[in-house]
Structure formats: C-alpha cells, structure tokens
Amino acid sequence: MKLFIGEGNPHCVKVLAVLELTGVKCDVQLVNHEEKVVPYLTRPVLPVLLLPDGQHLFSPNTICQYLYDVSGQKASEICNQWLEWEATDLQPAVLQALHMVSLQGKQSEAASVIKEPLSYLEQRLSKTSTPFLTSDKITVADIVLWAALYPILSDSGFKAGDLRFVRGWFDGVSVLPACKAAAQKILHGKNPEVLKTFLQKLPTTQTQRRDVPTNIIPAEAEDTEHVMSLQEIEEAAQVWSTGLKDCPEVPQRKHPILPQEGKRNVLVTSALPYVNNVPHLGNIIGCVLSADVFARYGRLRGWNLLYVCGTDEYGTATENKAREEGLTPKEICDKYHDIHASVYKWFQIDFDFFGRTTTQRQTEIAQDIFWRLHERDFLLEETVEQLRCENCQRFLADRFVEGVCPYCRYPEARGDQCDKCGRLINAVELRNPQCKTCKETPVIKSSKHLFLNLPKLEGELETWLDQSTGSGDWTLNARQITRSWLRDGLKPRCITRDLQWGTPVPHPDYTEKVFYVWFDAPIGYLSITANYTDQWEKWWKNPQQVELYNFMAKDNVPFHSVVFPCSLLGAQDNYTLVNNLIATEYLNYEDTKFSKSRGVGVFGDMAKDTEIPSDVWRFYLLFIRPEAQDSAFSWADMALKNNSELLNNLGNFINRAGMFVSKFFEGHVPEMFLNDDDKRLIAQVCWELKQYIQLLNKVRIRDALKCILNISRHGNQYIQVNEPWKKIKGGDSDRQRAGTVTGVSVNVACLLSVLLEPYMPTVSQTIRTQLQAPPTCTAAMMTGAGRFICTLPAGHRIGTVSPLFQKLENEQIEALRKRFGGQQTPNTAAVDTKPNAGVELNSPVNVKADPERAKQLNVLLTEQADKVRALKAQKAEKSVITEEVGKLLELKKQLALAEGKSPEPSNQKAKKK
C-alpha cells in the first residue's frame, strides 16, 4: 500500500496519525497539491491510499476506517456515529471557519460559525466518564475529530469560548506521539502559512468534496456542486457530438448462461429467503432487490452475468409452520415458495433462476461436500448437551430458543448468536431459556453430533480472507463482523441436528439426523444453479474465471464469510469462493420492527394491494437502503420522496422535455446549436454519469441513485433558466434557442431512461417507448467510464408523451399508515426496537421497584436525552424532534415505575410554558 499526502492539508493529518497508531505497513509519499494521484478524477485530491490491487481510496475518513479495519480493530456503532457527525456537521464548519480566519481575517465571524458544533461536542464530552470519546482507549473517532479541530484549537488567538471538556479531551489526544508527529509533518506544527496555501487552492464554496464516494459522507454533503473545468466541458461536448454511429445493442440473454472466455463472468446470489413466512420490506431490500439492481446494472454494462436465488426450505421453522397450518412440510414449502416467487415477480426481481433447496441436487451436492470434509479429517464427533422441549416433544433448533445473553445480558438472544453483541452462543449457555413455540422452559439432554473443525481450517481461511477482502468489494460491516469472529478465535461448529425435515446425513452412525441449516442452506446456491444447468460446475468450480457477489443483511455475514467458505475450502474441490460480500444494515418500520403477527409493517404480498406501483416501492426502498447504518421505512417520507423527487423533479423534467418536442416541434427533435451553457450542462450530466458508474461498480446502490436525481435536477434548472416556452414565441434566434434547449433536454431524458433501468425498470421502458429511443443507446452510453452522447438526433420522431408518476395524497398515506400500524398506539409503541437496545422497553413493567431494570433504563434515558439535544442543536425538523421527545418521556415513565414511583403522565410537562 502507498499513502499520498500533502503539506497544509488537515485531512492528511488524520490519516497519517491513524497510520502510525495502527502500525499498518504502508509507504508514505509527500506530493504537491496539484499532482493528480487518482488518474480518473478530474482534479487533484489528497490524501489518497493506493491499495495493493490498484484501487484508490480518497476519502480521509474512509482511509482511516480502512486502516483500523485491516489492523483488526473493530469500530463500534457509536464510533461510526461520531465519524458521520464529523463529516456532516463538524468538517464543513471547520473549513468555513478556517477560510474566514486564514484568508479573510474574520476571527469573530469564524468563532460564530464553529460555535454550534463545538458546543455540541462539549455537551457530549461532559456526559462521559472516559478520557476519550467512546472508551478508555483511543479510537479512530478521536483521531478524526482531533485532526479536524487541530488548526482551530491549537491556535491560541482563536477565541473558541469556555470549552473545558473539549480542551481536556483535545489535549489528551494531542500528546500522543503519533498525533504530534502527524501535525508537525503536515502543518509544520502550527505554521499558518502552510495551511493558508492549502486553503487558497480550495473553491470558496467547498466544505466537502463531492467526488468522494464514501459511506461516511451523507447526502447533504454530496449535494455540493462539482465545479467544471473548461477542459471537461469541451471534452464532454466533443463526445456528445459523436452520436450513436455503429454502436451494438446490449446482447439478449440466452439460457443457460455459462462463463465465457475473455468475458467478465459475474455470479450474483442473494441470501436465500426462508420459506416459512412472507418477506417484508426489510427482507426485500436487504437481499433480492439490492442484488437485482446490481445484476441489471451488470447486464447493461455487457457483463456475462448469472443471478440465482431460491427459497431455503429445510429446518425446524418449516416443521413448526406446517404444524400450525395443518400441512406437511413439503406442502408448506410448496405453498410459500409460490408466495415468494409471486412477491418477487411483482417487485420485478429479474432472477435468471429462482429455485429451492428441497431437491435431489441439494442432497447430492451437500452429501458430496460432507464426505470430502470427512475424508480429509475436517469433521469432529462430540456428545453435546442440547435443549429439549418436553412439551413440544423435540430438541430445539437454535433459532427456536431465546434467553438472556450470557455476555451482554441482552434479553432476546437466540440460541446460536446474540444480535446485540454479535457473540456466538451455545443454546445451553442462555440464561432463562424459553421455547419460542410454547414459552415453556426446556430441559438439557445429551446427543451425539458432528462438527466442522473450524480451528483446523482457520489458517487457510485467514489467507483466503486477506486476498478476498484486499481485492474485492466487501462492505465495512462485513469486514468488521468477519474480523470480530476471527479475533475471538474459531471454534468447532455443529453441522448436524436432531430433526426429520432436512438433508439426510449419509454417515451410517447418524441416520436419524439431518444437516444443520447453516451447513446445508448456503450449499443451496450450488444446487439451485445445478437445477438451472447441468454445467453448474463451470460457475461454482471455476474461481479463475468467475467473480462471485453475495448480497445479504448483516446477520448472515459470518455464515457466508467464515462457515460456508470453510466448508468449501475443506472440501478441496476448487470451489468458487465469494469475492465481494455486500451486507446491509437493518430496515425498521416507522419506529418499530416488522411483525406479521401484530400486523405491523408492509409485507411483500401486501404492497401490491396499496395500488402504489412496484417501481415506486423499488425507488423508495433503494433511496433509504440501509448501507452504512440502520434506516426506517416511513409512510410520510415515502410520500415526500414520491412527490418531490419522482413527481416534481424526475417526472417533471422528463415530461416537460418530451412535451416541448410534441407541442412546439410536431414530435420531431429540433436542430441543436450548442452554446457555452448547453456544453456546461452536457459536461455536468456526463460527470454525474461517470459518478453513477463508479458508484455502482463499487455496489454503492443508494448513492448512485442520487446521481440520477442530480441529472434531472440539473435538467430542470436548465429548462427554467432558458424558458423555451417563451422563446418559441419570439424571432428566429429565440426559436432556434428554444429548439436547442428542447433537443438537449430530451436527450438527457433518454440517458435517464437508461440509468433508471436497474432501479425502476417499468418506468425506464415507458420513457424509452415515449421517446422511441433506439435500442443501441444503452450500450453506447454505458460503455467504459460512461459516455453521454446525442442519441436522439435532429429529426428523430418521438412517441406519445404522458406523465410518469402520480401524487401520493395525505389522506391516502394516512389510511395506509393506520392500516399497517397493527394494534400499536403512540403510547404503547416500542421506544427503540433495534437489537442493540439492551432491554425490551415495551415489556410489562413491574409495579414493584426493579433496581436492575432501573439501571438499564437510566442508560437508555441518558442516550435518548443526548439524542434529543443533538437534534435540537442540529435544528432538525420539528416532527422528528417531537417524536424523539415522546420516546424520552415514555422512558421517564418506565423508569419511574421501575423505581417503584408513580409515573408522571407523559403529556404533563408538555403543557407547561
């Protein structure tokens, strides 16, 4: 690895300090600010980390996180929140303040700019009992915030006010040798001239680089407009003028799709949805929809791509569901497999093959892998203690027992893993275990089982992981979760279960047992492909030619990054292992969890009944895709995004462009005579197209969607400024100008139809039909780094233009919100239902004093109070603040009950003035 840094750049201070602290081996090169280290960027950026595979990281915070990640240090959730706050609130204010001080001499004005974030930091630090932001040890968050503030707080002439806690924390970080050395090397200690040189080279409006694709920088920072150079503008105009020429069409799929020599062969899987229930919106965005967007994008790019998925059908959950509905396990699988297939078809998930795991192929391949592991001595035999429910007369599978985590005391830990602390658990270790089916307390009984010897495979796994994570695209959470498993040390993992419904264990000593679902289920990817084509091994035993992308929610990561790879490595049969592991965080429903039993949340089979088109559902789920942190579906927000982004922005632009052609030019694209404004728009659109491709290449699905909306936003501004509806009524010059603006606009609309295809396939096709877009336009514009060209030349006849989207009315949304809100009311809703809440807040409260519960609630109360204060400091929307205040009051009420006091009515204080 090689780190490129420049003098005077505060961003370089943080990465240099982190490099020293983590001890990661990396060459460091000091370069000039004008030097272009990243060849494909239009202007120089620093710092830049060149990775061993030739990829570049050029977001300072991402570089810092990467260095901590490869050193094996896991960033906590609160640490990630600090990093996001630094990028969103602190860094823009610091850069603005530094600009005022160093270049304008406005000390007092600069102090007012930085006052709010400093006050927030002072308030948070005053609440902590540790010397650093999140713990007793220095973390990446401390270094990033310290480096951002160093130019401000190290300047004795800067009047930042009374910041006792900030100063104490800042001084504690400043004395670290790594920080001292980094500040001296980059800023020459406190040399203002070095900093001034750096600031003079920044655009005065730049508070955050827009060309940094990173999970840390939020949408607000990404909306800073890219400043186009004259060279970029001229180059874009020249490319535009080349037109379609002899561009080929995107090749049609011919089944079976098999790897081809000389092609980019991409195999895409999404985590197999469990068959015993109907998928909700969180399941859909976490797996199949995200994979579908990437698969559609890959096909647009001309990759030789196969996308497979299917239902995971074996296990205890299926047996239970069959018992509930009075059906056999096979009948329940048939029923729900059809439901899943129907839901995904409505959501336009374009699988190449959607299969299932209850097949003969599954049995053959799973048993073959088993025997290969057995022959190579990677299996162990142990007698284990298991939980058995005497009431249900069966051993309990891990996911059908819950209890208190023995490590962090989370009350809803499963029998295999705790969702809060992420630790592996043996079910018998749970405190106060309960059978999830009947709520009875199970008993412990012994049974003989087979285990996969993970410790014996750990060295080989580590070697492979270093290669895969170093060269592939693994989301940050996937890296962190995987490293945490390895850091704790791998333990043998049971691969058999005392069940009837499953793939039979072929060993004669285990004829009454089946394979454990997490040994068996990932093999479903292979068997589903084998049911698609007899030549399945060309995909799954061909790591030299095939790139494998796995899509899933974060709870599935360890089984895809550790357990399943160990099975395949131990089988020693040249299996294709995952190159790119894409994991989302969780999607919640409003302020709670999805619950079919309580009628809370939208499930796949219900979305169709809302009469909202599936493309709109796809758009909103992808817009809020939980890429870097948990997100929540909100009816009000869905209506807002539909009405503002789809109707008023995207739909408005495309409709106006087409209507101007129909109304003013009899349905024919007019001649275009480009001036500087037209060329600038073309260059802006071209730049967004390149960003879109870069982001989707890195599977940054949500961020790439914003590039589409930026293009239509540029287009609307272009039309508004040039007013073709007025100029068409003027003289020849004005009419010519109206024609140019209309022609350019309708060509932008054609590009948007291409970019929308992975996200909103029906809308994409509708636009192309309305514009009568040539079939070759897709391949022409999606080739290489992206080319925005004139695909609808003068004289091209378009079709009938009509609106693409409809407004979602308040009455309609309110009715849907109530319909899918279950039995909850604002007073009984869960205050925080994330796995890391640490305590079930809406469980029955004991009227007697409960000191342990009071202690837990006190912690939550402090966190919620901090959250409310932060929202107020950030001037968040009143509705958001009101919602969080309501949660705070509910916590106070529960705390009073836990302390044995009479709770104050939750609305009492709100009435006081």
N, C-alpha and C positions, 0 to 999 in steps of 0.2 A: 504494500500500500504506500501511497505517497500523498502527503498533505501540502497543499499550496496555500501560502498565507501572504499577507501584505502589511506593510507598516501603516500605523494610524487607524486601522480598521478594528473597532471594538469587537466585531463578530469573531475576528481571528483570535482575540484574547481567550474567549471561552473555549474554543476547540483546542488551542494549544495547552491550556491548563488541564482540560479533561484528558488529553493525550498523555500528559505527564502523570496524572493521578492514576489512570487505569493501567499504565505500564504496557499498553499495546505497542508492538513493534511496528514502526512506521517511519519512512523517510520524510523529512520536512524541507521544503524549498521556499525561500523568500522570493517573491516575484513582484514586478511592477504592477500597479493598479490597472494599467492599460493593456496588460497581456491577457489574451484570450486563452484561458486554460481549457475551457469546455468548447470544443470546436463547433458544436451545433447550436450554441447560443448566439444571439445576435449582438450581445455586448458583454464585456468582461464582468465576471463575478468572482468574489473571494469571500470566505475560504472555499476551497474545493478539495474533496477527498477522492483520489483515484483508487478504485478498488482493483483487486487482482485480476478480475475478469474484464477490465477495461471500462466498466461503468463509472459514472461520476456522481457523487453526492455534492450538492452545492447549496443546501440549506444548513446554516450553522447549527440549529437545534437538532436537525436530523443527524448531522455528523456526530454531535455529542452523544446522542442516544445510541447511534450505531457503535461508537467506541465503547460505551458502557456495556452494550449488548454483547459484543464479541469478547469482552473481558469476563463475561459470566455473571455480571451484576444485574439484578432484576430491578427495574424501576417500578415503584408502587403506583397505584391509581392516583393517590394524592400528589405524587411527584409529577405525573403526567398532567394533572390539572394545573400545577404551577407553571409548567412549560407552556401550556396553552395560554395561560394568563399573561406570561411574559411576551409571547408573540402577539397577542390580541391587544393588550392594554399598555403594558409597560414599554415595550420596544418602540412603538410609534411615538409615544410621548417623549421618550428619551431622545430620539433622533431629532424631533422637532425642537426640544429644549436645547440640545447641543448646537443645532443650526443657529438658533437665536443668540446663544452666548458667544460662540466662536466666530461667527460671520457677521452678526448684526450688533453685538454688544448689548443685547437686551436682557440684562440679568434678571430684573424683577418680573418681566413677562415670562421668561423661561421658568422661573420658580412657580408661577401660577399654572403653567402647563403640566408640570411634573407633580404638582401638589396632590392631586387626587390619587394616582397610583401609589405614591409614597405613603399617603395616609392609610390606604387600604392595607399595604404591607405592614405598617406599624401596628395596625389593629390586629392583624393575624398573628404577628410575632408576639404581641403582648399576651396572647392566649396560650402560647406554647410553653412547655416546661423543659424543652430540649434546646441545646445551643444552636442547632441548625433547623432548617425549615420543616423537615418531616421526621427527624430522628436524632439520635446522639451522634450519628455518623454523617459525614459529608456525602451529598448525593449530587447527581447531575443537575438537579433543580437549583441547588445552592450555587454551583459554578455559573450556570447560565444567567441567573438573576444578578449575581455579584458582578459578572463581566459587563452586563448591560448598564449597571449603575456605577461602575468604576469611574468613568470620566466625570460623572456628576459629583459623587460623594467624596472623591479624592481631591476635588478642587476646594481648597479652603475658602476661596472667595465666593463660592456658591451658597446662598442662604436658603437652605432646604427646610428650615424650621426645626422644632424640637422633635427629634426622632431617636429617642433613647434606645428603643428596642432594635430599630433598623441599624443604628450605628453599632450597637453591640454585636449584632449578627454580622454586619459588614466587616467589622474589624477582625472578628474571629475567622472569617474566610480569607481576609487579606493577608494574614500572617502565614498562611500555608506556603511553603517554598514553591510549589507548582504555580500558584497564582502570582506570587511575586515575580517569578521568572517570566511568565507569560506577559504580564503588564510591562515589564522592562523591555522585553524583546519587541513587542508590537507598538507600544505607546511611548517607549523610552522613559518609563516611569510616569511622569505627569507632563510631558512636553506638549504644550497646546498647539505648537506649530505643526507637529506631526498629525494630530487629529484634524487640524484645520485643512491640511492638504487633502485628506480623505473626504471631508465633508464638502469641499468645493467641487469634487467630482461627482457628487450625487445630484440628481434632479431635485429641485427645491421642494417638490411635492412628494418625494419618495419617503414614505415611512415604513414600507415593507415591500420587498421585491416581489413583483407579480409573476416572475418567471421561475419561481421556486416551487416545484411540485412536491409538497411535503404534507404529511398528515398533521403537522403541528399548526400550520398557518390556516386559520379559518376563512370562511367566505368573505368576511368583511375586509380582511387584509388582501385577499386575492382580487378584489374588485378594483384595485389601483390600476389605472390605465397604463398600458405599455407605451412608452414613447418611441415612435417610429423614426428610424434614421432615413435620410434621403436615399441611401443605397438600398435599404429594404424596400422602400416604396417603388423605386424604379425596377428592381428585380421582380417584385410581385406583379407589376403592370406588364412586364415582358412575358412572364409565364402565362398570365391571363390571356394575352393576345394570341397565344399559340393555338387555342381551341382544342377540339377533340381529336382532329386528324384521324389516324388509324388505330385508335385505342380498342383493345379487345374487351369483350364483356366479361363479367365475373363468371367463372365456369359453373355450370349447373352440377348439383350433386348427383353422383351415380353410385348406387349401393351394390355391393358393400364397399365402403370407403376403406382403403388399405394404405399403409405407408408407401411412399414413392421415393425412389432415389432422386436426390437433388432438390427435393421439396422440403419446406418446413412442415414436418409432421407433428401435429399437436393433438394430444389426447386430453379431453376435458371430462372430469367427473364432478358431480355434486353429491354430497353426503346422502346416503340412501335414506329416504324418509321412512320412519317406522309405520307399519301398515295398520296399526290398531286404532288410529284416530284420523281425524280430518286435519290437514295442515292449516295453521293460522298464518297471518301476515308475516310474523317473525320467522317462521319456518321457511316461508316462500322467499323472502329477501335474503335470508342467511345462506341459502343453498342454491335452489334451482334457478331463481331469477337472476342472481348475480352471475352464475355460470352461463346462463342463456345470453346475457348481454355480451359477455366476453366471447362466447362461441360465435354469435352473429358477427361481431366485430372481426374476428379472425377470418371468417368466410369472406367478408367484404375485402379484406386485405389479400385474399387469394391463398391463404394457408390451406394445406391439406389437413382438415380438422375433423375429428370424430368426437361427438358429445353423447355420452351414455349415462344413464341413471336407472333407477328402479326402486321398487319397494323392498324394504328389509322385513322379512315375514316370519322368521323363527323367534322362539323365546317365550318366556313366561307371560309377557304382556299380551301376546296373541291368545294364549290359553285362557287367560282371565277374561279378555274381551269376548271370546267365544262362549265362555260360561255365562257371562252377563246377558248375551243376546240369544242364548239357547241354540247356538250353531256349533258345528265342528270347526276346529282351527282352519281347515282348508276352506270351508265356506266363508269364514270371516275374512280370510286373506283374499279370496276372490272378490268379495263384496267391496272391501276397502281399496284393493288395487284398482278397481274400476273407478272408485270415487277419486282417488289420487290422480289417475290418468285424465279424468274429466276436468278436474280443477286445473291441472297444468295446461291442458289444451285450451281452456278458456283464458288463461293468463298468457297464452301464446308462447309457451315454453317449447322451443323447437329442438327437441331431442332428435338425434339420429336413431336412437333406440331406447325405449323405456321398458325395462324388463322387471324381473323379480328374482328373489333368492330361493324360492321353493322349487328348484328344478333339479333334474338329474345331473346337469352340468355342474351345478353348485356342489353336489355331493362328490362327484368325481374329482374336481379340482381341489376342494378342501381336503379330501382324504389323501390325495397325492402329496399336497404340501405337508400334511401331518406325517405321513410315512417318511418323507425326506428329512424332516426335522428329527424324527425318531431314530432313523438310521445314522444320523450324524451326531447323535448324543446331545441334542439340544432340548430334550424333554426330561423332566423330573417327575417322580411319583411321590406323593405325600398324602398322609392322612390328615384331613383338616376338620376343624370344628366349624359347623355351619348352623345358621339359624333355621329352625323348622317351626312352622306354624301348625300347631296341633289342631286348631280349629279348622284351618283350610286343608289339613292333612297333606302338606307338601313342604319341601325345602323352599326357602325364599330366595329368589334371584336378587342380586344386589340392589337393583332399582325398585324392588318391591319391599324394601325395609328402609325406614327412616329413623333417625335418632339424633342425639346431640353429638357433635363432632368432638372427639377426644382431644383435639389440638387447639381449636379456637372457640369451642362451645357454641358454634352456630347450630340452632335447634332443628334445622331441616336438612341435615347432611344425609346423603344417600349411602347405601351400603358399599359403594365402590369408591366414591370420591366426594369431597366437600366442595360445594360450589363457592364457598366464601374464601377459604384459604388455599384451595386447589390441591390439598394433600390427598394422597391415596389412602384409602381406609379398608381394612378388613371389616366385614359387616359385624363380626362378633366384638369388635372394639367399640362400637357405638354405645353410648350411654342412653339408657331408657329407650331401647329399640321398640319399634311398633311395626306390625304387619300393615302395609298400606291398604290392603284389601279389607280387612276386618277390624283393624285397630287393636287386635289382641297382642299381648306380649309373647314373642316367640321363645322357644327353648333352644339350647345348644346341643347339637348331636354331631357325631363323627361320621366322616365319609371319605373314601379314598379317591384321589383325583390326580390328574396330570397337569404339570405346569410347564410353561415355556421358560427356559433358563435364560432370562434377560441378562443377568450379570455376565454370563459367558459370552454373550453377543455384544456387550457394551462397547468394547474397543472398536470393533468393526462398525458399529452404529455411529460412534463418535467420528470416525474417519469419513464415513459417508455424509454425515450431517455437515461437517466442515465444508465439504465440497459442494453439497446441495445448497446450503444457505449462503455460501460465498458466491455462487454463480447464478442462483435462481432468485425469483421474487417471492420471498416469504414475508408475510405481514409481521409487523412488530410484535403483536400479541402472540403469533405463532412461534416466533423465535423465543420470546420470553417464557412461554408456557413449557416449551420443549426443554430449554436450558434449566428451568426450575426442577423438572423431573430428573434430569441428569445430575444436577447439583446435589439432590437428595440421595443419589445412588439408586440404581435399578434393583428391583427385587424380582424373584420368580413370579410369574403371572399365571394364574389358573386358566386353563383352556377348556375344561370340561364342566358339565353341570348335570344335576340330577333332575332331568326333565324328560318329557316324551316328545315334545314338538321341537325338533331341531335336526341338524345334520348328524347322522349316527357316527359315533366314534368307532372306527373299524377294528380297533385292538380287541382281541378275544377276552381280555380281562375287564373290559369296560363296555360290554354290550348293552348295559342298561342306561348308558349315559349318552349325552349329545354334546356337541361343541358349544362352548360358551360363545354368546352372540358377538363379543368383540374380537374373538379369533375368527369367527365364521363370517360375520357381516362384511368386512372390507374385501374378503375374497369374492363377494358378490359383484364387485366391479369386473373381475375377470370372467366370472361365469355369465354375467349379463352380456359381456362382449362376445363370449363364446356362443351364446344363443343368437347373437346377431350375425356372426360369421364363423365358419369352421376354421378360418385362418386367424383366429383371435391372438395367437402367439406372436404374429407379426407386430401387434401393438404391445403386448404385455411381456414379451421376452426379447425386446429389441431396444435396450437403453441407448445404443449408439445412434439410433435414428429418430427416436421418439422423445418429445417433451411432454411431461405429464403435469397437468394442473389439477389440483384438488381444491374444491370450494366447500366451505362448511362454516358453522358457527364455532365460536372459540371452545365450547365444551367438548367438541370432537377432536381437538387438535392432538392430544397425546396419543390417541389410538392410531392416528394417521402419521404421526411423526416419530413415534417410538415403537409401539406394539406391533403394528402391521409391517413396517419396514424390517423389524427384527425377524418376523416370521418369514419374510421373503429372502432376507439375507441368509438366514439359517438354512433355507431350502436349497440354496446354492444352485439355482437353475436359471441364472442370467435374467432375472425379472427386471422389468422397468419400474424404477422407484420414483417417487414424487420429486420433481424439480422445483415446483412452485406451489406453495401452500398458502391459500388465501382464506383467511378466517375473519369473520365479522364479530363485532361485539353483539349485545342483545338488543332486540327491539321490544320495547314495552308498549302497552296500550294505555293511552292517556297517562294517568299516574299510577297504574297498577299492572298486574300481569294478565295475560290472556288466560281465560278459564272457560272451557266448553261447558262444564257442569254448572257454573254460575251464570252462564250466558254473557260473559264479559269478553268483548273483543270481536273482531271480524275474522271469521274462518273462511277458508277458500271456497267452500260451497255456498257461502252467504254473499260474497262480494258481487256475484252475478245478479242477485236479487235487488241490489241497491240501484240498478239502472244507470250506474256510472260506468262508462266504457272501460274495458280492461286496460287500454292504453293509458288512461288517466291514473288508474291504480298503479300500473307499472311505473309511470313517471314519478308519482309521489313517493312510492317506496324507495325508488332509486335516489330521489332527491334527499331523503332523510336516511339513506343507507348507513348503518352504524359502523363506519370504517375504523375510527380511532377511539370511539367511546360509545357507551350505550346511547340510544336515541329512543324517542317515543312517537308513536302514531297519535295524531291529534286531528279530530274532525275539523275544528276551526282552522287549523293550519293547512289542512288539505284543501279546504275551500279557498283560503287565501292564496295558496300556491296555484291552484287551478285558475282562479280569476285574475291574478296578477301576472304570473309567469306564462301560463298557457294561453289564456284568452287575450289579455291586454298586451302582452309582449310578443310571444312567438306567433300565435294565431293572427294577431292584428297585422304584423308585418307581412306574413306570407299572403294573407288575404288582400291587403292593400296592393302589394306588388302585382298580383295576378289580376285584380280588378282594374288597375290602371291600364294594363295591356288590353283587356277586353273592352273597356269603356272608351279609352282615348285612341287606341290604335287598332281597332277592329279585330282583336285577338291575335295580332302578329307582333312579335318582338320588334321594337323600333331600332333604328340605327343608333350606334353609341359613339360619341366623340369625347374621349376622356380628358378631363382637366385634372388639376392637382388634387382637388377634393375627392374626385372619383378614385384616383390612384391611391390616395391615402386610405379610403375605405377598403379598397381591394387588399391593400397591404395589411390592414387591421384584421380583416377576415382571414387572410392567409395565415397570419400569425396565430390566430385562435385555432385554425385547423391543425397547424403543426403541434400546438399545445394539446389538443384533443388526442392526436395520435400518440404523442409521448406519454400522456397520462394513461391511456388505455393499454399501451404496451406494458405499462407497469401495473395494470389492473387497478387503476385509481378511478373507479367507475363513477362515483359521485362527483368528483372534481371535473371529470371530462364532460359530464352533463352540463356543468355551468359554462363551459366553453360554447356550447350550442346556444344557450340563453344569452351569452355575451354577444354572439354574432347577430342574433335578431335584435338585440338592444342597439347595437351599432347601426343596424339597418333602419330601425325606426327613427333614430336621431338623424340619419342621413336624409330620409324622406321628409322629416319635419322641417329641417333646415332649408331644403331645396324646393319644397312646395310645388311639386309637379302639377297638382290640380289647379293651381293658379297660373303657372307658366304656360299650360296648354292653351290658355285663352289669349295669350299675348302674340307678339310678332314671330317671325321665322326663327330668330335667335332663341327666344324663350321656348318655342315649341320644340326646337332641337334639344334644348337643355332638358325639357320635360321627358323627351324620348330617351336621352342618355340615362337619366336618373331611374326611369322605369325599367330600362333594359338591364342596367346593373343590378337593380333590386330583385328582379325576377330571377336573375342568375344566382344571386345569393340565396334566394328561396330554394332553388334547385339543389345547391350544396346542402342546405339544411335538411332536405328530404333524404339525402344520403347519410348524413351524420345521425339523423333520428332513427334510422333503421334498427340499430341494436336496442334502442330504448323504447320506441313506440312504433312497432312495425306496421300496424294498420294505418296510422297517420302518415307514416313515411310513404307508403304505397299510394295513399289518397293524394298526397301532394304531387307525386310523380305522374299520376293519372291526370290530375288537373292541369299540370304543366306540359303533359305529353313529352316528358323527359326522355331523351334517348337512352337505351339500355346500357350504352358504353360509359355513361357519365360516372357511374360508381367506381369502376376500376381506374378510370382516368384520374380522378381526384384523390383516391385513397392509396395511390402508389407511392412508394418511398416514404419521404418525410411528410408528404401531403402537397397537393398542387391545386390551387383554386384557379380554374380556367373557365373561359366563356363556353359553356355547354349549350346554351340556347342563343344561337347567333341571330343577327337581324334577319327578319323574315320567318323565323320559326313560329309555327302556329300552335297556340296552347289550347287546352280544352275548356270545359265549363268550370268556373271558379265558384266555390261555395265555402261558408265558414267551417272551420275545423273543430272548434270547441264550443261548448255551451257553458253559461254561467251556472255555478252552484249557488242556489239561493239559501239565505239564512234559515228559512223555515224547513227546507229540505234537509239541511245539515243537522239542525237541532233535532228533527224527528229521527234521523239515523243515529245520532249520539245517544238518544234515550233508548232506542231500540236495541242497541248493542252494549248498553251500560249495565246489564244484569240487574241484580237487586240492590246494588250499592247506592248509597246516598252520600253527599259530601261529608256528612258527619261520621260515616262508618267506613269510608274508603281507607285503604291502607295508606299510611303516610309515606312509606318507602318500601317497595317490594323487590328491590334488587337483591341478588344473592348475598351481597356484602353488607346488608343492613345489620346483621348480627343479632337481631331479635325480631320475633314476629309481633308487629305492632298492633295488628287488629285481632289478636287472640283475646279470649275472655280475660278480664282483669279481676284479680282477687281483691275483694274489699279490704281484707286484712293487709297489713304492711308486708311488703316483699322487698327486703333490702337489696337482694341480688338484681332483681328486675329494675329497681330504682337506680342502681348503679349503671346498668346498661342504658336506661332511658336518659340519664344525665349526660352520657357521652353523646347520644343522638341529639339531645336537646342543644348541646353546645355546637355541634356540627350544623344543625339546622339554623340556629341563630346566626352563625357565621355566614351561612349561605344567603340568608335574608339581607344581612348587612352588605354583603358583596353585591347583591343585585341592586340594592338602593344606591350604592356607590357608583355602580356602572350605569345608573339611570335606565334600568331595564323597563320594559313595558309594565304598566300598572297591573294588567291582568296576571302577568307572570308573578309579580311581587305579591299580589293578593293571594294567589294560590299557595305560594310558599309560606306566607304568614299563617294561612289556615292550617297548614301542616304543623307549624310551630306551636300554635295554640292547642292543637289536638295532642301534641306531645306533652305539653304542660299539664293538660288534663289527665293524661295517663300517668304522668309522674306523680301527680298529687294522689291519685288512687293507690299507686304502688307504695307511697309513703304513708298510707293509711289516713290521708286527709280527705276532706270534702272538696271535690274539684270545683273550680270556678267555672261558671258557664263560659263556653268558648267564645261567645259574642259579647261578653260583658265589657271588656276593655275597649272593644271596637267602638262602643257607643260614647265613650268619654272623649271630650275635646280638650 
